[in-house]
Amino acid sequence: MQAPAVPAVQQQQQHCPISVTSSGSRFTTPAVVQAFRLSSSCFFHSSSSSLRILRSRADQPLRRALSIPHHRIEAMASGQHAPISESAAWADLKQHVKTIEGTHLRNLMQDNNRCEELIKEYDGIVVDLSRQRVIHDTVDKLLNLAEEAKLKEKIDQMFDGVHINETENRSVLHAALRAPRDEVINCDGHNVVPAVWDVLDKIDAFSDQIRSGSWLGSTGKPLTDVVAIGIGGSFLGPLFVHTAMQTEPGCAQAAKGRRLRFLANVDPIDVARALLDLNQETTLVVIVSKTFTTAETMLNARTVRTWITSALGVEAVSKHMVAVSTNLKLVKEFGIDPANAFGFWDWVGGRYSVCSAVGVLPLALQYGFSHVKKFLQGAWSIDDHFRSAPLESNLPVLLGLMSVWNVSFLGCPARAILPYCQALAKLAPHIQQVSMESNGKGVSLDGVPLPFGTGEIDFGEPGTNGQHSFYQLIHQGRVIPCDFIGIIKSQQSVYLKGEQVSNHDELMCNFFAQADALAYGKTREELVAEKVPEALIPHKMFSGNRQSLSILLPNLTPYTVGQLLALYEHRVAVQGWIWGINSFDQWGVELGKSLAGKVRTQMNAARTKTQPLSGFNYSTTTLLTRYLQGKTQLLYPDPHDVFPSNVLPGFEK
């Protein structure tokens, strides 16, 4: 049998798999090896004979020549997808890295045409990618990678309600939570938008009852304080939006006389903080748990219920506690009227749930539904852009591709999120969960171990605080791509007489300066010209060539907060689709929870039945024994002992 010519294979490498069969011979000629390598950029739709020469133990020479591990051979045979790293587009980018390594941002920033091409704008948002280590060809090659990953098809599938969360067999439709009433977004053949608006209308009516005082507590007093109990996505997202909105003048006026607090950690100190100075008679509690079984949330809920009933009686629960849940049976058993439960759907992932009742209910109670509606409209602005804009001008797509470039090709596993706005103090913790829980995966959608790392280590702090904390490392230590987020018009305006610039101007001077400092650095020649002592020159040199991007918002309102949220949500999805992983499950959180249950059982047995610990390793047994021996534990404390706010002088709200 004559081996196929390489050029013929090359012509079809992007479109069809090749089949090389054996009739007892072994094929390790260069042409056959090249043919198999080229086919790795395609889907492997192999007949039983197509991969026989690879799966056979007798064909080790060909396997070695191809450098394909055994698990990939089996994946190919079962019709699984090749990882994106085996594609021609990926290889092209790997080769392109050499070109980029020979350039410096100091030089790239002199090309005004390049900079103009890399500054994008949509609906008031300006995204400046000019300080990324890319040239025109880099962007083209990244867009080729997006085509290889069928990115546009993936985006369409999400909005069409396809079950793209394959491990849980679910649609991913958080965009539907902010869709206009007349939008059609289907899940399993049914338009979900009317159901979304049924819940939103219910929240609108209920929040108006609470805020207007037509719904009163069990003693006839208005409910002016809200404690929202949840954890993870049920906490971080709503807290981010609340923190961003509370200093916006219109929102601040709407929230006058009201307080909103969040309780997430099962640590009783967090309970004490959340309830500090609150009065049971004027407090409404929102319990957020889809199943009403989340361990930490339900323990906190029972604890706060005890706080309420100890002062107001059991009957007060129905007036002072509501739920965001779909488990109406457990809601009722808890003492909450099922009519006061606000539902959401299994196509809403926890970290993407802030636009559902999870976030909308507590936020509407604090600010009124009209302000929260603007937040939803801002998020939909980006949703619609993400769905319809060409990839080359699509903001979430471009942001996601830049992250893939930095992580997978330039070897930068971390990212700093640096908002120059104190109202965005909780953005980084929220995006940390959205990003790291979504993309911290080690296997492909097919369950095959990936030959490359995914995800980013996200962290951040508002400027200028971060400059006096960790920027030293960013400037002269490890290379960490940065997201700088700035606001043109501050929520608060302060301009003191005699000052050169306003307070917000001073903040933004640093926003603009830091991005250039990272890009340009400072050379030996510049330091010599400044007559810096020779001994200090190595310490004062900045290498520069450290990439960043800038996002500039016109202001920080509920609308632009929604835009910013959706921008990051979809950016994370783009990264996951390129890497070929499931960004919408989170199996990595399960093992620790399971093991905690084992510890809980043994801890209870040791205290109540004096049973010895068993089944743990030596280290865990030693520490757990020390914990049990060193702590006096009341099994059934008086409720007042659970809330030691009175012994926490100076505890900040």
C-alpha positions as CSV (number, residue, x, y, z in Angstrom):
1,M,0.0,0.0,0.0
2,Q,1.4,3.4,-1.0
3,A,1.3,6.1,1.6
4,P,-0.8,9.2,0.7
5,A,1.1,12.3,-0.4
6,V,1.4,14.9,2.3
7,P,0.1,17.8,0.2
8,A,-3.2,16.0,-0.4
9,V,-3.6,15.6,3.3
10,Q,-2.8,19.2,4.0
11,Q,-5.5,20.3,1.7
12,Q,-8.1,18.6,3.8
13,Q,-6.7,18.9,7.3
14,Q,-9.2,21.6,8.4
15,H,-12.3,19.9,7.1
16,C,-12.2,16.1,7.4
17,P,-10.6,13.3,9.3
18,I,-8.3,11.0,7.5
19,S,-8.4,7.2,7.8
20,V,-5.3,5.2,7.6
21,T,-5.9,1.4,7.8
22,S,-3.6,-1.5,7.9
23,S,-3.6,-4.9,6.2
24,G,-1.0,-6.4,8.4
25,S,1.7,-3.8,7.6
26,R,3.1,-1.1,9.9
27,F,3.2,2.4,8.6
28,T,5.7,4.8,10.1
29,T,6.8,6.6,7.0
30,P,7.1,10.4,7.3
31,A,4.1,10.9,5.1
32,V,1.8,8.7,7.2
33,V,3.1,10.2,10.4
34,Q,2.5,13.7,9.0
35,A,-1.0,12.6,7.9
36,F,-1.9,11.5,11.4
37,R,-0.5,14.7,12.9
38,L,-2.5,16.9,10.6
39,S,-5.7,15.0,11.3
40,S,-5.4,15.9,15.0
41,S,-6.9,19.3,14.3
42,C,-10.1,17.7,13.2
43,F,-12.8,15.7,15.0
44,F,-12.0,12.0,15.0
45,H,-14.8,10.1,13.5
46,S,-13.1,6.8,13.2
47,S,-14.3,3.4,12.1
48,S,-13.1,0.3,13.9
49,S,-10.3,0.0,11.3
50,S,-9.3,3.6,11.1
51,L,-7.3,3.7,14.3
52,R,-6.4,0.0,14.5
53,I,-2.8,0.7,13.8
54,L,-2.7,3.2,16.6
55,R,-4.5,1.1,19.3
56,S,-2.6,-2.1,18.6
57,R,0.3,-2.6,21.0
58,A,2.4,-3.8,18.0
59,D,2.4,-0.3,16.6
60,Q,4.6,1.4,19.2
61,P,6.9,2.9,16.6
62,L,4.1,4.9,15.0
63,R,2.8,6.0,18.4
64,R,6.2,7.2,19.4
65,A,6.6,9.0,16.0
66,L,3.3,10.7,16.5
67,S,4.0,11.5,20.2
68,I,0.3,10.9,21.0
69,P,-0.4,9.6,24.5
70,H,-2.4,6.5,25.0
71,H,-5.4,8.3,26.5
72,R,-5.6,10.4,23.3
73,I,-5.6,7.3,21.1
74,E,-8.5,6.0,23.1
75,A,-10.3,9.3,22.8
76,M,-9.8,9.4,19.1
77,A,-11.2,5.9,18.8
78,S,-14.3,6.8,20.8
79,G,-15.1,9.8,18.7
80,Q,-14.0,12.4,21.2
81,H,-12.7,15.8,20.3
82,A,-9.0,16.5,20.0
83,P,-7.9,19.2,22.5
84,I,-7.5,22.6,21.0
85,S,-3.8,22.4,21.6
86,E,-3.5,19.9,18.8
87,S,-5.0,22.3,16.3
88,A,-3.1,24.1,13.6
89,A,-4.4,27.5,15.0
90,W,-2.9,26.7,18.4
91,A,0.5,25.6,16.8
92,D,0.5,28.8,14.8
93,L,0.1,30.9,17.9
94,K,2.8,28.9,19.7
95,Q,5.2,29.7,16.8
96,H,4.0,33.4,16.9
97,V,5.2,33.8,20.5
98,K,8.7,34.0,19.2
99,T,7.8,37.1,17.2
100,I,6.2,38.7,20.2
101,E,9.1,37.9,22.5
102,G,11.3,39.9,20.2
103,T,9.2,43.1,20.7
104,H,8.7,45.4,23.6
105,L,5.6,47.4,24.5
106,R,7.7,50.5,24.6
107,N,8.1,50.1,20.8
108,L,4.6,48.8,20.0
109,M,3.0,51.8,21.7
110,Q,4.7,54.1,19.2
111,D,2.5,52.6,16.4
112,N,-0.6,54.8,16.5
113,N,-2.4,52.8,13.9
114,R,-1.9,49.6,16.0
115,C,-3.2,51.4,19.1
116,E,-6.2,52.7,17.3
117,E,-7.1,49.2,16.1
118,L,-6.9,47.9,19.6
119,I,-9.2,50.5,21.2
120,K,-12.8,49.3,21.1
121,E,-16.0,50.9,22.2
122,Y,-19.6,49.8,22.7
123,D,-22.5,51.5,24.5
124,G,-20.3,54.0,26.4
125,I,-17.7,51.4,27.4
126,V,-14.1,51.9,26.1
127,V,-11.8,48.9,26.1
128,D,-8.2,49.6,25.4
129,L,-6.1,46.5,24.5
130,S,-3.1,48.5,23.2
131,R,-1.0,47.5,26.1
132,Q,-1.4,43.9,25.5
133,R,1.6,42.1,24.0
134,V,-0.1,41.7,20.7
135,I,0.2,43.0,17.1
136,H,-2.3,42.8,14.3
137,D,-1.2,39.3,13.4
138,T,-1.7,38.1,17.0
139,V,-5.3,39.2,17.0
140,D,-5.9,37.5,13.6
141,K,-4.4,34.3,14.9
142,L,-6.5,34.4,18.1
143,L,-9.6,34.9,16.0
144,N,-8.5,31.8,13.9
145,L,-8.3,30.0,17.2
146,A,-11.8,31.1,18.1
147,E,-13.0,29.8,14.7
148,E,-11.2,26.5,15.4
149,A,-13.1,26.3,18.7
150,K,-16.4,27.1,17.0
151,L,-16.8,30.0,19.3
152,K,-19.7,31.7,17.5
153,E,-21.5,28.4,17.4
154,K,-21.0,28.0,21.2
155,I,-22.4,31.5,21.8
156,D,-25.5,30.8,19.7
157,Q,-26.0,27.5,21.5
158,M,-26.0,29.2,24.8
159,F,-28.7,31.7,23.8
160,D,-30.6,28.9,22.1
161,G,-30.9,27.0,25.3
162,V,-28.8,24.0,24.2
163,H,-27.6,22.0,27.2
164,I,-24.0,23.2,27.0
165,N,-23.5,22.3,30.7
166,E,-23.0,18.7,29.6
167,T,-22.0,17.2,32.9
168,E,-25.2,18.3,34.6
169,N,-27.3,18.2,31.4
170,R,-28.5,21.8,31.7
171,S,-28.9,24.9,29.7
172,V,-26.9,28.0,30.6
173,L,-29.3,30.9,30.5
174,H,-28.3,33.6,33.0
175,A,-28.7,36.0,30.1
176,A,-32.4,35.3,30.1
177,L,-32.6,36.7,33.6
178,R,-32.2,40.2,32.2
179,A,-33.9,39.9,28.9
180,P,-36.6,42.3,27.9
181,R,-40.2,41.1,28.2
182,D,-40.6,40.7,24.5
183,E,-37.4,38.7,24.0
184,V,-37.7,35.0,23.2
185,I,-35.1,32.6,24.8
186,N,-36.0,29.0,24.7
187,C,-35.1,26.2,27.0
188,D,-36.3,22.7,26.0
189,G,-38.8,24.2,23.5
190,H,-40.3,26.8,25.9
191,N,-39.7,30.5,26.1
192,V,-38.4,31.1,29.6
193,V,-38.6,34.9,29.5
194,P,-42.3,35.2,30.7
195,A,-41.5,33.0,33.7
196,V,-38.5,35.2,34.5
197,W,-40.7,38.3,34.4
198,D,-43.3,36.6,36.6
199,V,-40.7,36.4,39.3
200,L,-39.5,39.9,38.7
201,D,-43.0,41.3,38.9
202,K,-43.5,39.4,42.1
203,I,-40.3,40.9,43.5
204,D,-41.4,44.4,42.4
205,A,-44.7,44.1,44.2
206,F,-43.2,42.5,47.4
207,S,-40.3,45.0,47.6
208,D,-42.8,47.9,47.2
209,Q,-44.9,46.4,50.1
210,I,-41.9,46.2,52.4
211,R,-40.5,49.7,51.4
212,S,-43.8,51.4,51.6
213,G,-44.7,50.0,55.0
214,S,-47.8,48.1,53.8
215,W,-46.2,44.9,54.9
216,L,-45.3,45.2,58.6
217,G,-43.5,42.9,61.1
218,S,-45.2,40.8,63.7
219,T,-45.3,43.7,66.2
220,G,-46.7,46.2,63.6
221,K,-43.4,48.0,62.8
222,P,-42.0,48.6,59.3
223,L,-39.2,46.3,58.2
224,T,-36.3,48.6,57.5
225,D,-33.4,46.2,57.8
226,V,-32.7,43.2,55.6
227,V,-30.3,40.3,56.2
228,A,-29.7,38.2,53.2
229,I,-28.3,34.7,54.0
230,G,-26.5,32.8,51.3
231,I,-23.1,31.6,50.3
232,G,-20.9,31.6,47.2
233,G,-22.7,33.0,44.3
234,S,-25.7,33.7,46.5
235,F,-23.5,36.1,48.4
236,L,-20.6,37.4,46.4
237,G,-22.5,38.7,43.4
238,P,-25.2,40.5,45.3
239,L,-22.6,42.0,47.7
240,F,-20.6,43.3,44.7
241,V,-23.7,45.0,43.2
242,H,-24.8,46.4,46.6
243,T,-21.4,47.8,47.3
244,A,-21.3,49.4,43.8
245,M,-24.7,51.0,44.1
246,Q,-24.8,52.2,47.7
247,T,-22.8,55.4,47.1
248,E,-24.5,56.3,43.8
249,P,-26.6,59.4,44.6
250,G,-29.9,58.1,43.2
251,C,-29.5,54.7,44.9
252,A,-28.4,56.3,48.2
253,Q,-31.5,58.5,48.3
254,A,-33.7,55.5,47.6
255,A,-32.1,53.5,50.4
256,K,-32.3,56.3,53.0
257,G,-33.3,54.8,56.3
258,R,-32.7,51.2,55.2
259,R,-29.9,48.8,55.9
260,L,-28.9,45.7,53.9
261,R,-26.4,43.1,55.3
262,F,-25.2,39.8,54.0
263,L,-24.5,36.7,56.1
264,A,-22.4,34.0,54.4
265,N,-19.8,32.5,56.6
266,V,-20.9,29.8,59.0
267,D,-18.5,31.3,61.5
268,P,-20.6,32.7,64.4
269,I,-18.5,35.9,64.3
270,D,-20.1,36.6,60.9
271,V,-23.5,36.1,62.5
272,A,-22.6,38.6,65.2
273,R,-21.4,41.1,62.6
274,A,-24.5,40.7,60.5
275,L,-26.9,41.1,63.4
276,L,-25.0,43.8,65.3
277,D,-27.4,46.6,66.4
278,L,-30.4,45.1,64.5
279,N,-33.8,44.9,66.1
280,Q,-35.8,41.7,65.5
281,E,-39.0,43.8,65.2
282,T,-37.7,45.7,62.2
283,T,-35.6,43.0,60.5
284,L,-36.6,40.9,57.4
285,V,-34.4,37.9,56.6
286,V,-34.0,36.5,53.0
287,I,-32.7,32.9,53.0
288,V,-31.1,32.0,49.6
289,S,-30.8,28.3,48.9
290,K,-32.1,26.7,45.8
291,T,-32.6,23.3,47.5
292,F,-32.9,24.7,51.0
293,T,-30.3,22.2,52.1
294,T,-27.0,24.1,51.7
295,A,-25.3,23.2,55.0
296,E,-23.8,26.6,55.9
297,T,-26.7,28.6,54.7
298,M,-29.3,26.5,56.6
299,L,-27.3,26.5,59.8
300,N,-27.1,30.3,59.6
301,A,-30.8,30.4,58.8
302,R,-31.7,28.3,61.8
303,T,-29.4,30.5,64.0
304,V,-31.1,33.7,62.8
305,R,-34.5,32.1,63.2
306,T,-33.6,31.4,66.8
307,W,-32.6,35.0,67.2
308,I,-36.0,36.1,65.9
309,T,-38.2,33.6,67.7
310,S,-36.4,34.2,71.0
311,A,-37.6,37.8,71.0
312,L,-40.9,37.6,69.0
313,G,-42.1,34.0,69.2
314,V,-42.4,31.2,66.6
315,E,-45.3,32.8,64.8
316,A,-43.1,35.8,63.8
317,V,-41.2,33.7,61.3
318,S,-43.9,34.0,58.6
319,K,-43.6,37.8,58.8
320,H,-39.9,38.2,59.2
321,M,-38.4,35.5,56.9
322,V,-38.8,34.9,53.2
323,A,-37.0,32.5,50.8
324,V,-35.3,32.3,47.5
325,S,-35.7,28.6,46.7
326,T,-37.4,26.0,44.6
327,N,-38.0,23.5,47.4
328,L,-41.3,24.7,48.6
329,K,-41.8,21.7,50.9
330,L,-38.7,22.5,53.0
331,V,-39.5,26.2,52.9
332,K,-42.9,25.4,54.5
333,E,-41.4,23.1,57.0
334,F,-39.0,25.8,58.0
335,G,-41.9,28.1,58.9
336,I,-42.0,30.3,55.8
337,D,-45.2,30.7,53.8
338,P,-44.5,29.2,50.3
339,A,-46.2,32.2,48.9
340,N,-43.2,34.2,50.1
341,A,-40.7,32.0,48.2
342,F,-39.2,33.4,45.1
343,G,-38.0,30.8,42.6
344,F,-35.3,30.4,40.0
345,W,-34.3,27.6,37.7
346,D,-31.7,24.9,37.3
347,W,-30.3,26.7,34.2
348,V,-29.0,29.4,36.6
349,G,-25.6,28.6,38.0
350,G,-24.9,30.0,41.5
351,R,-22.1,32.3,40.4
352,Y,-24.2,33.6,37.6
353,S,-27.3,34.1,39.7
354,V,-27.1,37.7,40.8
355,C,-29.6,38.7,38.2
356,S,-32.2,36.2,39.5
357,A,-34.2,36.5,42.7
358,V,-30.9,35.6,44.5
359,G,-29.7,39.2,43.9
360,V,-32.7,41.1,42.7
361,L,-34.8,40.5,45.8
362,P,-32.4,41.9,48.4
363,L,-31.3,44.7,46.1
364,A,-34.9,45.7,45.3
365,L,-35.7,45.7,49.0
366,Q,-32.8,48.1,49.6
367,Y,-33.0,50.4,46.5
368,G,-36.4,49.8,44.9
369,F,-37.1,47.7,41.9
370,S,-36.7,50.6,39.4
371,H,-33.0,50.9,40.2
372,V,-32.4,47.2,40.0
373,K,-34.2,47.1,36.7
374,K,-31.6,49.5,35.3
375,F,-28.9,47.1,36.4
376,L,-30.6,44.3,34.5
377,Q,-30.9,46.5,31.4
378,G,-27.1,47.2,31.6
379,A,-26.3,43.5,31.7
380,W,-28.6,42.8,28.8
381,S,-26.9,45.5,26.8
382,I,-23.7,43.4,26.9
383,D,-25.6,40.1,26.4
384,D,-27.1,41.4,23.2
385,H,-23.7,42.7,22.0
386,F,-22.1,39.4,22.9
387,R,-24.8,37.5,21.0
388,S,-24.8,39.6,17.8
389,A,-21.4,41.5,17.4
390,P,-18.8,40.0,15.0
391,L,-16.0,38.3,16.9
392,E,-13.4,40.9,15.9
393,S,-15.4,43.8,17.6
394,N,-17.0,41.7,20.3
395,L,-15.8,43.0,23.7
396,P,-16.2,39.9,25.8
397,V,-14.7,37.8,23.0
398,L,-11.7,40.0,22.7
399,L,-11.2,40.1,26.4
400,G,-11.5,36.4,26.6
401,L,-9.0,35.8,23.8
402,M,-6.5,38.1,25.5
403,S,-6.7,36.1,28.6
404,V,-6.2,32.8,26.7
405,W,-3.2,34.4,25.0
406,N,-1.7,35.5,28.3
407,V,-2.4,32.2,30.1
408,S,-1.7,29.6,27.4
409,F,0.9,31.2,25.3
410,L,2.7,33.8,27.3
411,G,2.7,31.7,30.5
412,C,1.0,34.1,32.9
413,P,-1.3,32.2,35.2
414,A,-2.6,35.1,37.3
415,R,-4.6,38.3,36.7
416,A,-5.0,41.4,38.8
417,I,-8.3,43.2,38.7
418,L,-7.7,46.8,39.6
419,P,-10.7,49.1,39.7
420,Y,-9.9,52.7,40.4
421,C,-13.2,53.2,42.2
422,Q,-13.8,52.3,45.8
423,A,-17.4,51.4,45.0
424,L,-16.0,48.4,43.0
425,A,-14.2,47.0,46.1
426,K,-16.1,43.8,45.8
427,L,-15.7,43.3,42.1
428,A,-12.5,41.3,42.4
429,P,-13.8,38.8,45.0
430,H,-16.9,38.2,42.8
431,I,-15.0,37.7,39.6
432,Q,-12.5,35.6,41.5
433,Q,-15.4,33.1,42.0
434,V,-16.9,33.5,38.5
435,S,-13.5,32.9,36.9
436,M,-11.8,30.4,39.1
437,E,-14.8,28.2,39.8
438,S,-15.7,28.3,36.1
439,N,-12.4,27.6,34.5
440,G,-10.3,25.9,37.2
441,K,-10.7,22.6,35.4
442,G,-8.2,19.8,34.4
443,V,-10.2,17.8,31.9
444,S,-12.0,18.5,28.7
445,L,-15.7,18.3,28.1
446,D,-15.0,14.7,27.1
447,G,-13.4,14.0,30.4
448,V,-9.9,13.7,28.9
449,P,-7.0,15.2,30.9
450,L,-5.9,18.4,29.3
451,P,-2.2,18.8,28.2
452,F,-2.3,22.5,29.2
453,G,-3.4,24.5,32.2
454,T,-6.6,26.4,32.3
455,G,-8.0,29.3,34.4
456,E,-6.4,32.2,36.1
457,I,-5.5,33.1,39.7
458,D,-7.6,36.2,40.1
459,F,-7.1,38.8,42.8
460,G,-7.4,42.5,43.1
461,E,-7.9,45.6,45.2
462,P,-9.2,49.1,44.4
463,G,-6.6,51.7,43.3
464,T,-4.8,53.4,44.8
465,N,-4.8,51.1,47.8
466,G,-3.3,48.2,45.8
467,Q,-0.4,50.4,44.8
468,H,0.7,50.5,48.4
469,S,0.2,46.7,48.8
470,F,1.1,44.4,45.9
471,Y,2.0,46.6,43.0
472,Q,5.7,46.1,43.9
473,L,5.5,42.5,42.7
474,I,3.6,43.5,39.6
475,H,6.2,46.1,38.6
476,Q,9.5,44.3,39.5
477,G,8.6,40.7,40.3
478,R,6.4,38.3,38.4
479,V,4.6,39.3,35.3
480,I,0.9,39.5,36.1
481,P,-1.5,40.9,33.4
482,C,-3.7,43.6,34.9
483,D,-7.2,44.9,34.3
484,F,-7.4,48.6,35.0
485,I,-11.0,49.8,35.4
486,G,-11.6,53.5,35.5
487,I,-14.7,55.8,35.8
488,I,-15.0,59.1,34.0
489,K,-17.5,60.7,36.3
490,S,-17.3,59.8,40.0
491,Q,-20.3,59.0,42.1
492,Q,-19.0,61.6,44.6
493,S,-17.5,64.9,43.5
494,V,-14.9,66.6,45.8
495,Y,-12.7,69.5,44.5
496,L,-11.1,71.4,47.3
497,K,-10.2,75.1,46.8
498,G,-6.5,75.5,46.1
499,E,-6.0,71.9,45.0
500,Q,-4.5,71.3,41.5
501,V,-7.0,68.6,40.7
502,S,-10.1,67.1,42.2
503,N,-10.0,64.0,44.4
504,H,-11.3,61.9,41.7
505,D,-8.8,63.4,39.2
506,E,-6.0,62.4,41.6
507,L,-7.3,58.9,41.6
508,M,-7.5,58.8,37.8
509,C,-4.0,60.2,37.4
510,N,-2.8,57.0,38.9
511,F,-5.1,54.9,36.7
512,F,-3.5,56.3,33.6
513,A,0.1,56.3,35.0
514,Q,0.2,52.8,36.2
515,A,-0.7,51.2,32.8
516,D,2.1,53.1,31.1
517,A,4.5,52.4,33.9
518,L,4.0,48.7,33.4
519,A,4.3,49.0,29.6
520,Y,7.3,51.2,29.3
521,G,9.3,50.6,32.5
522,K,12.4,52.5,33.2
523,T,15.8,51.9,31.6
524,R,19.3,52.1,32.9
525,E,20.0,55.0,30.5
526,E,17.1,57.0,32.0
527,L,18.3,56.5,35.5
528,V,21.9,57.5,34.6
529,A,20.5,60.7,33.0
530,E,18.7,61.3,36.3
531,K,22.1,60.9,38.1
532,V,20.9,58.0,40.2
533,P,23.8,56.4,42.1
534,E,25.2,53.4,40.3
535,A,24.5,51.1,43.3
536,L,20.8,52.0,43.2
537,I,20.3,51.7,39.4
538,P,19.6,47.9,39.4
539,H,17.0,48.4,42.2
540,K,15.3,51.3,40.4
541,M,15.2,49.7,36.9
542,F,11.8,48.6,35.6
543,S,11.8,46.1,32.8
544,G,8.4,47.2,31.5
545,N,6.8,45.1,28.8
546,R,4.2,44.0,31.3
547,Q,0.8,43.8,29.7
548,S,-2.4,45.3,30.9
549,L,-5.8,46.4,29.5
550,S,-8.0,49.3,30.5
551,I,-11.7,49.5,30.7
552,L,-13.2,53.0,31.0
553,L,-16.8,53.5,32.0
554,P,-18.7,56.8,31.6
555,N,-19.9,56.6,35.2
556,L,-20.9,54.0,37.8
557,T,-24.6,53.6,37.8
558,P,-26.8,50.6,38.1
559,Y,-26.7,50.4,34.3
560,T,-23.0,50.4,34.0
561,V,-22.6,48.0,36.9
562,G,-24.8,45.6,35.0
563,Q,-22.6,46.1,31.9
564,L,-19.4,45.4,33.8
565,L,-20.8,42.2,35.4
566,A,-21.9,40.8,32.0
567,L,-18.6,41.7,30.4
568,Y,-16.7,39.6,32.8
569,E,-19.3,36.7,32.8
570,H,-19.1,36.3,29.1
571,R,-15.3,36.8,29.0
572,V,-15.0,33.8,31.3
573,A,-17.3,31.7,29.1
574,V,-15.2,32.6,26.0
575,Q,-12.0,31.3,27.8
576,G,-13.7,28.1,28.7
577,W,-15.0,27.5,25.2
578,I,-11.5,28.0,23.7
579,W,-10.0,25.6,26.2
580,G,-12.7,23.0,25.6
581,I,-13.8,22.8,29.2
582,N,-17.2,23.1,31.0
583,S,-17.2,26.5,32.6
584,F,-20.6,25.9,34.1
585,D,-20.1,23.1,36.6
586,Q,-18.1,23.0,39.8
587,W,-17.4,19.4,40.9
588,G,-14.2,20.6,42.6
589,V,-16.2,21.9,45.6
590,E,-17.8,18.6,46.4
591,L,-15.0,16.5,47.9
592,G,-14.2,19.0,50.7
593,K,-17.9,19.2,51.6
594,S,-18.2,15.4,51.7
595,L,-15.2,15.1,54.0
596,A,-16.5,17.9,56.3
597,G,-19.6,15.7,56.8
598,K,-17.5,12.9,58.1
599,V,-15.7,15.2,60.5
600,R,-19.1,16.6,61.7
601,T,-20.4,13.1,62.5
602,Q,-17.3,12.1,64.4
603,M,-17.2,15.4,66.3
604,N,-20.7,15.0,67.4
605,A,-20.1,11.4,68.5
606,A,-17.0,12.4,70.4
607,R,-18.9,15.0,72.3
608,T,-22.2,13.3,73.0
609,K,-21.1,9.7,73.2
610,T,-17.4,10.1,74.1
611,Q,-16.5,7.9,71.2
612,P,-12.9,7.9,70.1
613,L,-12.0,9.4,66.7
614,S,-11.4,6.9,63.9
615,G,-10.9,6.8,60.2
616,F,-8.6,9.9,60.0
617,N,-4.9,10.1,59.2
618,Y,-2.5,10.8,62.0
619,S,-2.2,14.5,61.3
620,T,-6.0,15.1,61.2
621,T,-6.6,12.9,64.3
622,T,-3.9,14.9,66.2
623,L,-5.3,18.3,65.3
624,L,-8.9,17.3,65.8
625,T,-8.2,15.8,69.2
626,R,-6.4,19.0,70.2
627,Y,-9.4,21.0,69.0
628,L,-11.9,18.9,71.0
629,Q,-9.8,18.9,74.1
630,G,-9.1,22.6,74.0
631,K,-12.7,23.8,73.6
632,T,-15.6,24.0,76.1
633,Q,-18.7,23.5,74.0
634,L,-22.3,24.1,75.2
635,L,-24.4,21.6,73.3
636,Y,-27.6,23.7,73.6
637,P,-26.6,27.2,74.5
638,D,-29.0,29.9,75.4
639,P,-29.9,31.9,72.2
640,H,-28.3,35.0,73.7
641,D,-25.0,33.2,74.0
642,V,-25.0,32.7,70.3
643,F,-25.0,36.4,69.5
644,P,-22.2,38.0,71.6
645,S,-22.5,41.4,70.0
646,N,-22.5,43.0,73.4
647,V,-19.0,41.7,74.1
648,L,-17.6,43.1,70.8
649,P,-16.9,46.7,71.7
650,G,-16.1,48.8,68.6
651,F,-17.2,46.1,66.2
652,E,-17.7,47.8,62.9
653,K,-21.0,47.3,61.0
